[in-house]
Amino acid sequence: MEYMRQQYHDVQHTLNWYCLDYWSEQLGLDICAMTTEMGPRAVLREDTIPFS
């Protein structure tokens, strides 16, 4: 767990923080495939306020 915290801290406020390719490489996971696979399960929370 400490390793992950350090990884997050190291890239905070950088473009890599938002980069799925970066995290896939760092974690050894195919995050893009995971996102595609789990995407249909994603739903808006009931308390979500839409942008105007």
C-alpha distance matrix in Angstrom:
0.0 3.8 5.3 5.3 6.4 8.8 9.9 10.8 12.4 14.3 16.1 16.6 20.3 21.1 22.4 19.5 17.4 19.8 20.4 19.7 20.9 18.5 15.4 17.1 17.6 14.2 12.5 15.6 16.4 19.8 18.7 22.4 23.5 20.9 22.1 25.7 25.2 23.6 25.7 28.5 26.3 25.5 27.8 28.5 27.7 30.9 30.6 30.3 33.0 34.4 35.1 38.8
3.8 0.0 3.8 5.4 5.0 6.2 8.6 9.9 10.4 12.2 14.6 15.2 19.0 19.9 21.8 19.0 17.1 20.1 20.8 20.7 21.7 18.7 16.2 18.4 18.3 14.6 13.8 17.2 18.5 21.8 20.8 24.3 25.9 23.5 24.5 28.1 28.1 26.5 28.3 31.3 29.3 28.1 30.3 30.7 29.9 33.1 32.5 32.0 34.4 35.8 36.1 39.7
5.3 3.8 0.0 3.8 5.5 5.2 6.2 8.7 9.9 10.5 12.8 14.3 18.1 18.3 19.8 16.7 15.3 18.3 18.5 18.3 18.7 15.7 13.4 15.4 14.9 11.1 10.7 14.0 15.8 19.1 18.5 22.0 23.6 21.7 22.8 26.3 26.5 25.4 27.2 30.4 28.8 27.7 30.2 30.9 30.5 33.9 33.5 32.6 34.9 36.0 36.1 39.7
5.3 5.4 3.8 0.0 3.8 5.3 4.9 6.1 8.5 9.8 11.1 12.1 15.9 16.1 17.3 14.3 12.5 15.2 15.6 15.3 16.3 13.6 10.8 13.2 13.5 9.9 9.2 12.8 13.8 16.9 15.6 19.1 20.8 18.7 19.5 23.1 23.4 22.1 23.7 27.0 25.3 24.0 26.5 27.1 26.9 30.3 29.9 28.9 31.3 32.2 32.4 36.0
6.4 5.0 5.5 3.8 0.0 3.8 5.4 5.1 6.1 8.6 10.3 10.4 14.2 15.3 17.2 14.8 12.4 15.5 16.7 17.1 18.5 15.5 13.1 16.0 16.4 12.9 12.6 16.4 17.2 20.0 18.3 21.5 23.6 21.4 21.6 25.4 25.9 24.2 25.4 28.6 26.8 25.1 27.2 27.3 26.7 30.0 29.1 28.2 30.3 31.5 31.6 35.1
8.8 6.2 5.2 5.3 3.8 0.0 3.8 5.4 5.0 6.0 8.8 9.8 13.6 14.2 16.4 13.9 12.4 15.9 16.7 17.5 18.3 14.9 13.2 16.2 15.7 12.1 12.8 16.4 17.9 20.7 19.4 22.5 24.8 23.1 23.4 27.1 27.9 26.5 27.7 31.1 29.6 27.9 30.1 30.1 29.8 33.1 32.1 31.0 32.9 33.9 33.6 37.0
9.9 8.6 6.2 4.9 5.4 3.8 0.0 3.8 5.4 5.2 6.7 8.7 12.3 12.1 13.6 10.7 9.5 12.9 13.2 13.9 14.5 11.1 9.5 12.6 12.1 8.6 9.8 13.4 14.8 17.4 16.1 19.1 21.5 20.1 20.4 23.9 24.9 23.9 24.9 28.5 27.3 25.7 28.1 28.4 28.5 32.1 31.3 29.8 31.7 32.3 31.9 35.3
10.8 9.9 8.7 6.1 5.1 5.4 3.8 0.0 3.8 5.5 5.6 6.0 9.7 10.3 12.0 9.7 7.4 10.7 12.1 13.1 14.6 11.5 9.8 13.3 13.8 10.7 11.5 15.2 15.7 17.8 15.8 18.5 21.2 19.5 19.2 22.8 24.0 22.6 23.2 26.7 25.4 23.4 25.5 25.4 25.4 28.9 27.9 26.4 28.1 28.8 28.4 31.9
12.4 10.4 9.9 8.5 6.1 5.0 5.4 3.8 0.0 3.8 5.6 5.2 8.8 10.2 12.9 11.3 9.3 12.9 14.6 16.3 17.5 14.2 13.1 16.7 16.7 13.5 14.8 18.4 19.3 21.4 19.5 22.0 24.9 23.3 22.8 26.4 27.8 26.2 26.7 30.1 28.9 26.6 28.4 28.0 27.7 31.0 29.6 28.2 29.7 30.5 29.8 33.1
14.3 12.2 10.5 9.8 8.6 6.0 5.2 5.5 3.8 0.0 3.8 5.9 8.9 8.9 11.6 9.7 9.0 12.8 13.6 15.6 16.1 12.4 12.2 15.7 14.9 12.0 14.1 17.5 18.9 20.9 19.4 21.7 24.7 23.6 23.4 26.7 28.3 27.3 27.7 31.3 30.4 28.3 30.4 30.1 30.3 33.7 32.4 30.7 32.0 32.5 31.5 34.7
16.1 14.6 12.8 11.1 10.3 8.8 6.7 5.6 5.6 3.8 0.0 3.8 6.3 5.5 7.8 6.1 5.5 9.2 10.2 12.7 13.4 10.0 10.3 14.0 13.7 11.4 13.7 16.8 17.7 19.1 17.2 19.1 22.4 21.6 20.9 24.1 26.0 25.1 25.1 28.7 28.2 25.8 27.9 27.6 28.1 31.5 30.3 28.3 29.4 29.5 28.4 31.5
16.6 15.2 14.3 12.1 10.4 9.8 8.7 6.0 5.2 5.9 3.8 0.0 3.8 5.5 8.4 8.0 5.8 9.2 11.5 14.1 15.6 12.7 12.5 16.2 16.6 14.4 16.0 19.4 19.7 21.0 18.5 20.3 23.6 22.4 21.2 24.6 26.6 25.1 24.8 28.3 27.5 24.8 26.5 25.7 25.9 29.2 27.6 25.7 26.6 27.0 25.9 29.0
20.3 19.0 18.1 15.9 14.2 13.6 12.3 9.7 8.8 8.9 6.3 3.8 0.0 3.8 7.0 8.4 6.9 9.2 11.8 15.0 16.6 14.1 14.6 18.2 18.7 17.0 18.9 22.0 22.1 22.8 20.2 21.4 24.9 24.1 22.4 25.5 27.8 26.4 25.6 29.1 28.6 25.6 26.9 25.8 26.2 29.4 27.6 25.3 25.7 25.8 24.2 27.0
21.1 19.9 18.3 16.1 15.3 14.2 12.1 10.3 10.2 8.9 5.5 5.5 3.8 0.0 3.8 5.4 5.6 7.8 9.4 12.9 13.8 11.3 12.7 16.1 16.2 15.0 17.4 20.1 20.4 20.8 18.6 19.5 23.1 22.8 21.3 24.1 26.7 25.8 25.0 28.6 28.5 25.8 27.5 26.8 27.6 30.9 29.5 26.9 27.5 27.1 25.4 28.1
22.4 21.8 19.8 17.3 17.2 16.4 13.6 12.0 12.9 11.6 7.8 8.4 7.0 3.8 0.0 3.8 5.3 5.6 6.5 10.3 11.1 9.4 11.3 14.3 14.7 14.4 16.7 18.9 18.8 18.6 16.4 16.7 20.5 20.6 18.9 21.4 24.2 23.6 22.6 26.2 26.5 23.9 25.8 25.3 26.7 30.1 29.0 26.1 26.6 25.8 24.1 26.8
19.5 19.0 16.7 14.3 14.8 13.9 10.7 9.7 11.3 9.7 6.1 8.0 8.4 5.4 3.8 0.0 3.8 5.3 4.8 8.0 8.5 6.0 7.8 10.9 11.1 10.6 13.0 15.3 15.4 15.7 13.8 14.7 18.3 18.3 17.2 19.9 22.4 22.0 21.5 25.3 25.5 23.2 25.5 25.5 26.8 30.4 29.6 27.0 28.0 27.4 26.1 29.1
17.4 17.1 15.3 12.5 12.4 12.4 9.5 7.4 9.3 9.0 5.5 5.8 6.9 5.6 5.3 3.8 0.0 3.8 5.7 8.4 10.2 7.9 8.0 11.5 12.5 11.3 12.9 15.7 15.4 16.0 13.4 14.7 18.2 17.5 16.2 19.3 21.5 20.5 20.1 23.7 23.4 21.0 23.0 22.8 23.8 27.3 26.4 24.0 25.2 24.9 23.9 27.1
19.8 20.1 18.3 15.2 15.5 15.9 12.9 10.7 12.9 12.8 9.2 9.2 9.2 7.8 5.6 5.3 3.8 0.0 3.8 6.5 9.1 8.3 8.5 11.3 13.1 12.9 14.0 16.3 15.2 14.9 12.0 12.4 16.1 15.6 13.7 16.5 19.1 18.2 17.2 20.9 21.0 18.4 20.4 20.3 21.7 25.3 24.6 21.8 22.9 22.3 21.2 24.4
20.4 20.8 18.5 15.6 16.7 16.7 13.2 12.1 14.6 13.6 10.2 11.5 11.8 9.4 6.5 4.8 5.7 3.8 0.0 3.8 5.4 5.3 6.5 8.7 10.1 10.8 12.3 13.9 13.0 12.4 10.1 10.3 14.0 14.3 12.9 15.3 18.0 17.9 17.2 20.9 21.5 19.4 21.9 22.3 24.1 27.7 27.4 24.7 25.9 24.9 24.0 27.0
19.7 20.7 18.3 15.3 17.1 17.5 13.9 13.1 16.3 15.6 12.7 14.1 15.0 12.9 10.3 8.0 8.4 6.5 3.8 0.0 3.8 5.4 5.2 6.0 8.6 9.8 10.4 11.4 9.8 8.7 6.3 6.7 10.3 10.6 9.6 12.1 14.6 14.7 14.4 18.2 18.8 17.2 20.2 21.2 23.1 26.8 27.0 24.5 26.1 25.2 24.7 28.0
20.9 21.7 18.7 16.3 18.5 18.3 14.5 14.6 17.5 16.1 13.4 15.6 16.6 13.8 11.1 8.5 10.2 9.1 5.4 3.8 0.0 3.8 5.5 5.0 6.2 8.6 10.0 10.2 9.5 8.4 7.7 7.8 11.0 12.2 12.1 13.9 16.3 17.1 17.2 20.9 21.7 20.5 23.6 24.9 26.9 30.6 30.8 28.2 29.8 28.7 28.1 31.2
18.5 18.7 15.7 13.6 15.5 14.9 11.1 11.5 14.2 12.4 10.0 12.7 14.1 11.3 9.4 6.0 7.9 8.3 5.3 5.4 3.8 0.0 3.8 5.5 5.3 6.2 8.6 9.8 10.2 10.5 9.7 10.9 14.0 14.5 14.5 16.9 19.0 19.3 19.6 23.4 23.7 22.3 25.3 26.2 27.7 31.5 31.4 28.9 30.5 29.8 29.0 32.2
15.4 16.2 13.4 10.8 13.1 13.2 9.5 9.8 13.1 12.2 10.3 12.5 14.6 12.7 11.3 7.8 8.0 8.5 6.5 5.2 5.5 3.8 0.0 3.8 5.3 4.9 5.8 7.9 7.7 8.8 7.5 9.9 12.6 12.2 12.5 15.4 17.0 16.9 17.7 21.4 21.3 20.0 23.1 24.1 25.4 29.2 29.2 27.1 29.1 28.7 28.4 31.8
17.1 18.4 15.4 13.2 16.0 16.2 12.6 13.3 16.7 15.7 14.0 16.2 18.2 16.1 14.3 10.9 11.5 11.3 8.7 6.0 5.0 5.5 3.8 0.0 3.8 5.6 5.4 5.5 4.8 5.4 5.5 7.9 10.0 10.1 11.3 13.7 15.0 15.7 16.8 20.4 20.6 19.9 23.3 24.9 26.5 30.3 30.8 28.7 30.8 30.2 30.1 33.5
17.6 18.3 14.9 13.5 16.4 15.7 12.1 13.8 16.7 14.9 13.7 16.6 18.7 16.2 14.7 11.1 12.5 13.1 10.1 8.6 6.2 5.3 5.3 3.8 0.0 3.8 5.6 5.3 7.0 8.2 9.2 11.2 13.1 13.7 15.0 17.2 18.5 19.4 20.5 24.1 24.4 23.7 27.1 28.6 30.1 33.8 34.2 32.0 34.0 33.5 33.1 36.4
14.2 14.6 11.1 9.9 12.9 12.1 8.6 10.7 13.5 12.0 11.4 14.4 17.0 15.0 14.4 10.6 11.3 12.9 10.8 9.8 8.6 6.2 4.9 5.6 3.8 0.0 3.8 5.8 8.0 10.4 10.7 13.4 15.4 15.1 16.3 19.1 20.1 20.4 21.7 25.3 25.0 24.2 27.4 28.6 29.6 33.4 33.5 31.6 33.7 33.5 33.2 36.7
12.5 13.8 10.7 9.2 12.6 12.8 9.8 11.5 14.8 14.1 13.7 16.0 18.9 17.4 16.7 13.0 12.9 14.0 12.3 10.4 10.0 8.6 5.8 5.4 5.6 3.8 0.0 3.8 5.4 8.7 9.0 12.4 13.7 12.8 14.6 17.4 17.8 17.9 19.8 23.2 22.6 22.1 25.4 27.0 27.9 31.6 32.0 30.4 32.8 32.8 33.0 36.6
15.6 17.2 14.0 12.8 16.4 16.4 13.4 15.2 18.4 17.5 16.8 19.4 22.0 20.1 18.9 15.3 15.7 16.3 13.9 11.4 10.2 9.8 7.9 5.5 5.3 5.8 3.8 0.0 3.8 6.9 8.8 11.8 12.4 12.1 14.6 16.8 17.0 17.8 19.9 23.2 22.9 22.9 26.5 28.4 29.7 33.4 34.1 32.4 34.9 34.7 34.9 38.4
16.4 18.5 15.8 13.8 17.2 17.9 14.8 15.7 19.3 18.9 17.7 19.7 22.1 20.4 18.8 15.4 15.4 15.2 13.0 9.8 9.5 10.2 7.7 4.8 7.0 8.0 5.4 3.8 0.0 3.8 5.5 8.7 8.9 8.3 10.9 13.1 13.2 14.0 16.2 19.4 19.2 19.4 23.0 25.1 26.5 30.2 31.2 29.5 32.1 31.8 32.2 35.7
19.8 21.8 19.1 16.9 20.0 20.7 17.4 17.8 21.4 20.9 19.1 21.0 22.8 20.8 18.6 15.7 16.0 14.9 12.4 8.7 8.4 10.5 8.8 5.4 8.2 10.4 8.7 6.9 3.8 0.0 3.8 5.6 5.5 6.3 8.7 10.2 10.7 12.3 13.9 17.2 17.7 17.9 21.6 23.9 25.8 29.5 30.6 28.6 31.1 30.3 30.7 34.1
18.7 20.8 18.5 15.6 18.3 19.4 16.1 15.8 19.5 19.4 17.2 18.5 20.2 18.6 16.4 13.8 13.4 12.0 10.1 6.3 7.7 9.7 7.5 5.5 9.2 10.7 9.0 8.8 5.5 3.8 0.0 3.8 5.4 4.8 5.9 8.5 9.6 10.2 11.4 15.0 15.3 14.9 18.5 20.5 22.3 26.1 27.0 25.0 27.4 26.7 27.1 30.5
22.4 24.3 22.0 19.1 21.5 22.5 19.1 18.5 22.0 21.7 19.1 20.3 21.4 19.5 16.7 14.7 14.7 12.4 10.3 6.7 7.8 10.9 9.9 7.9 11.2 13.4 12.4 11.8 8.7 5.6 3.8 0.0 3.8 5.4 5.1 6.2 8.6 9.9 10.1 13.6 14.8 14.4 17.9 20.0 22.4 26.0 27.1 24.7 26.8 25.6 25.8 29.1
23.5 25.9 23.6 20.8 23.6 24.8 21.5 21.2 24.9 24.7 22.4 23.6 24.9 23.1 20.5 18.3 18.2 16.1 14.0 10.3 11.0 14.0 12.6 10.0 13.1 15.4 13.7 12.4 8.9 5.5 5.4 3.8 0.0 3.8 5.4 5.1 6.0 8.5 9.6 12.5 13.8 14.4 18.1 20.8 23.2 26.6 28.2 26.1 28.5 27.4 28.0 31.2
20.9 23.5 21.7 18.7 21.4 23.1 20.1 19.5 23.3 23.6 21.6 22.4 24.1 22.8 20.6 18.3 17.5 15.6 14.3 10.6 12.2 14.5 12.2 10.1 13.7 15.1 12.8 12.1 8.3 6.3 4.8 5.4 3.8 0.0 3.8 5.5 5.1 6.0 8.1 11.1 11.4 12.1 15.8 18.6 20.6 24.1 25.7 23.9 26.6 26.0 26.9 30.3
22.1 24.5 22.8 19.5 21.6 23.4 20.4 19.2 22.8 23.4 20.9 21.2 22.4 21.3 18.9 17.2 16.2 13.7 12.9 9.6 12.1 14.5 12.5 11.3 15.0 16.3 14.6 14.6 10.9 8.7 5.9 5.1 5.4 3.8 0.0 3.8 5.5 5.2 5.5 9.1 9.8 9.5 13.1 15.6 17.9 21.4 22.9 20.8 23.2 22.4 23.2 26.6
25.7 28.1 26.3 23.1 25.4 27.1 23.9 22.8 26.4 26.7 24.1 24.6 25.5 24.1 21.4 19.9 19.3 16.5 15.3 12.1 13.9 16.9 15.4 13.7 17.2 19.1 17.4 16.8 13.1 10.2 8.5 6.2 5.1 5.5 3.8 0.0 3.8 5.6 5.1 7.8 9.9 10.3 13.8 16.6 19.3 22.6 24.4 22.2 24.5 23.2 24.1 27.2
25.2 28.1 26.5 23.4 25.9 27.9 24.9 24.0 27.8 28.3 26.0 26.6 27.8 26.7 24.2 22.4 21.5 19.1 18.0 14.6 16.3 19.0 17.0 15.0 18.5 20.1 17.8 17.0 13.2 10.7 9.6 8.6 6.0 5.1 5.5 3.8 0.0 3.8 5.7 7.3 8.6 10.3 13.9 17.2 19.6 22.7 24.9 23.2 25.9 25.0 26.4 29.5
23.6 26.5 25.4 22.1 24.2 26.5 23.9 22.6 26.2 27.3 25.1 25.1 26.4 25.8 23.6 22.0 20.5 18.2 17.9 14.7 17.1 19.3 16.9 15.7 19.4 20.4 17.9 17.8 14.0 12.3 10.2 9.9 8.5 6.0 5.2 5.6 3.8 0.0 3.8 5.7 5.5 7.0 10.7 14.0 16.0 19.2 21.4 19.9 22.9 22.4 24.0 27.3
25.7 28.3 27.2 23.7 25.4 27.7 24.9 23.2 26.7 27.7 25.1 24.8 25.6 25.0 22.6 21.5 20.1 17.2 17.2 14.4 17.2 19.6 17.7 16.8 20.5 21.7 19.8 19.9 16.2 13.9 11.4 10.1 9.6 8.1 5.5 5.1 5.7 3.8 0.0 3.8 5.3 5.3 8.7 11.8 14.5 17.6 19.7 17.7 20.3 19.4 20.8 24.0
28.5 31.3 30.4 27.0 28.6 31.1 28.5 26.7 30.1 31.3 28.7 28.3 29.1 28.6 26.2 25.3 23.7 20.9 20.9 18.2 20.9 23.4 21.4 20.4 24.1 25.3 23.2 23.2 19.4 17.2 15.0 13.6 12.5 11.1 9.1 7.8 7.3 5.7 3.8 0.0 3.8 5.5 7.9 11.4 14.2 16.7 19.4 17.8 20.4 19.4 21.4 24.3
26.3 29.3 28.8 25.3 26.8 29.6 27.3 25.4 28.9 30.4 28.2 27.5 28.6 28.5 26.5 25.5 23.4 21.0 21.5 18.8 21.7 23.7 21.3 20.6 24.4 25.0 22.6 22.9 19.2 17.7 15.3 14.8 13.8 11.4 9.8 9.9 8.6 5.5 5.3 3.8 0.0 3.8 6.4 10.1 12.1 14.7 17.4 16.4 19.5 19.3 21.6 24.8
25.5 28.1 27.7 24.0 25.1 27.9 25.7 23.4 26.6 28.3 25.8 24.8 25.6 25.8 23.9 23.2 21.0 18.4 19.4 17.2 20.5 22.3 20.0 19.9 23.7 24.2 22.1 22.9 19.4 17.9 14.9 14.4 14.4 12.1 9.5 10.3 10.3 7.0 5.3 5.5 3.8 0.0 3.8 7.0 9.3 12.4 14.7 13.2 16.2 15.9 18.1 21.4
27.8 30.3 30.2 26.5 27.2 30.1 28.1 25.5 28.4 30.4 27.9 26.5 26.9 27.5 25.8 25.5 23.0 20.4 21.9 20.2 23.6 25.3 23.1 23.3 27.1 27.4 25.4 26.5 23.0 21.6 18.5 17.9 18.1 15.8 13.1 13.8 13.9 10.7 8.7 7.9 6.4 3.8 0.0 3.8 6.4 9.0 11.5 10.2 13.3 13.2 15.9 19.1
28.5 30.7 30.9 27.1 27.3 30.1 28.4 25.4 28.0 30.1 27.6 25.7 25.8 26.8 25.3 25.5 22.8 20.3 22.3 21.2 24.9 26.2 24.1 24.9 28.6 28.6 27.0 28.4 25.1 23.9 20.5 20.0 20.8 18.6 15.6 16.6 17.2 14.0 11.8 11.4 10.1 7.0 3.8 0.0 3.8 6.4 8.2 6.5 9.5 9.8 12.8 15.9
27.7 29.9 30.5 26.9 26.7 29.8 28.5 25.4 27.7 30.3 28.1 25.9 26.2 27.6 26.7 26.8 23.8 21.7 24.1 23.1 26.9 27.7 25.4 26.5 30.1 29.6 27.9 29.7 26.5 25.8 22.3 22.4 23.2 20.6 17.9 19.3 19.6 16.0 14.5 14.2 12.1 9.3 6.4 3.8 0.0 3.8 5.4 5.4 9.1 10.8 14.0 17.1
30.9 33.1 33.9 30.3 30.0 33.1 32.1 28.9 31.0 33.7 31.5 29.2 29.4 30.9 30.1 30.4 27.3 25.3 27.7 26.8 30.6 31.5 29.2 30.3 33.8 33.4 31.6 33.4 30.2 29.5 26.1 26.0 26.6 24.1 21.4 22.6 22.7 19.2 17.6 16.7 14.7 12.4 9.0 6.4 3.8 0.0 3.8 5.6 8.7 10.9 14.5 17.0
30.6 32.5 33.5 29.9 29.1 32.1 31.3 27.9 29.6 32.4 30.3 27.6 27.6 29.5 29.0 29.6 26.4 24.6 27.4 27.0 30.8 31.4 29.2 30.8 34.2 33.5 32.0 34.1 31.2 30.6 27.0 27.1 28.2 25.7 22.9 24.4 24.9 21.4 19.7 19.4 17.4 14.7 11.5 8.2 5.4 3.8 0.0 3.8 6.4 9.6 12.8 15.4
30.3 32.0 32.6 28.9 28.2 31.0 29.8 26.4 28.2 30.7 28.3 25.7 25.3 26.9 26.1 27.0 24.0 21.8 24.7 24.5 28.2 28.9 27.1 28.7 32.0 31.6 30.4 32.4 29.5 28.6 25.0 24.7 26.1 23.9 20.8 22.2 23.2 19.9 17.7 17.8 16.4 13.2 10.2 6.5 5.4 5.6 3.8 0.0 3.8 6.3 9.4 12.4
33.0 34.4 34.9 31.3 30.3 32.9 31.7 28.1 29.7 32.0 29.4 26.6 25.7 27.5 26.6 28.0 25.2 22.9 25.9 26.1 29.8 30.5 29.1 30.8 34.0 33.7 32.8 34.9 32.1 31.1 27.4 26.8 28.5 26.6 23.2 24.5 25.9 22.9 20.3 20.4 19.5 16.2 13.3 9.5 9.1 8.7 6.4 3.8 0.0 3.8 6.6 9.1
34.4 35.8 36.0 32.2 31.5 33.9 32.3 28.8 30.5 32.5 29.5 27.0 25.8 27.1 25.8 27.4 24.9 22.3 24.9 25.2 28.7 29.8 28.7 30.2 33.5 33.5 32.8 34.7 31.8 30.3 26.7 25.6 27.4 26.0 22.4 23.2 25.0 22.4 19.4 19.4 19.3 15.9 13.2 9.8 10.8 10.9 9.6 6.3 3.8 0.0 3.8 6.3
35.1 36.1 36.1 32.4 31.6 33.6 31.9 28.4 29.8 31.5 28.4 25.9 24.2 25.4 24.1 26.1 23.9 21.2 24.0 24.7 28.1 29.0 28.4 30.1 33.1 33.2 33.0 34.9 32.2 30.7 27.1 25.8 28.0 26.9 23.2 24.1 26.4 24.0 20.8 21.4 21.6 18.1 15.9 12.8 14.0 14.5 12.8 9.4 6.6 3.8 0.0 3.8
38.8 39.7 39.7 36.0 35.1 37.0 35.3 31.9 33.1 34.7 31.5 29.0 27.0 28.1 26.8 29.1 27.1 24.4 27.0 28.0 31.2 32.2 31.8 33.5 36.4 36.7 36.6 38.4 35.7 34.1 30.5 29.1 31.2 30.3 26.6 27.2 29.5 27.3 24.0 24.3 24.8 21.4 19.1 15.9 17.1 17.0 15.4 12.4 9.1 6.3 3.8 0.0
